[in-house]
Amino acid sequence: MRGGKVYGRWPGLAAANLDNGDLAGTTDYRTILAEALEQRAKLSSSTVFPLLAADRLGMFAAKA
């Protein structure tokens, strides 16, 4: 388990960065799901998300 870290882009809490008072989303949910497929299920995410960029956040530790 990895905690205490912000994964993705942190826009800050300035009023200009908020969306109706909430933090705006900065990460495509498919990026998180693709990483889970690759690291946990050992599947190729390109078959599920063929047009998704290969950028990953490093949220999941690779299992040995």
WONOR-V53040 format. One record per pair of residues at least 6 apart in sequence whose ideal C-beta (glycine too) atoms are under 8 Angstrom apart, sorted by sequence separation. I is the first residue (numbers start at 1). GAP is how many residues later the second one is. D is the distance in whole Angstrom. If there is no record, write none. Layout:
# WONOR-V53040
I_GAP_D / I_GAP_D
This chain:
# WONOR-V53040
11_6_4 / 17_6_7 / 18_6_7 / 37_6_5 / 38_6_7 / 46_6_8 / 17_7_7 / 37_7_8 / 38_7_5 / 45_7_7 / 37_8_5 / 13_10_8 / 35_10_8 / 34_11_4 / 37_11_6 / 11_12_7 / 33_12_8 / 11_13_7 / 34_14_7 / 11_15_6 / 33_15_8 / 34_15_5 / 10_16_8 / 33_16_8 / 9_17_4 / 8_18_5 / 9_18_7 / 34_18_6 / 38_18_8 / 8_19_4 / 30_19_5 / 7_20_7 / 40_20_6 / 31_21_7 / 35_21_5 / 39_21_4 / 30_22_5 / 31_22_8 / 34_22_7 / 35_22_6 / 39_22_8 / 35_23_8 / 39_23_6 / 40_23_7 / 28_24_7 / 31_24_7 / 35_24_6 / 36_24_6 / 39_24_7 / 31_25_7 / 32_25_7 / 35_25_6 / 31_26_6 / 32_27_7 / 27_30_7 / 8_49_6 / 7_50_4 / 7_51_7 / 7_52_5 / 2_57_7 / 2_59_7
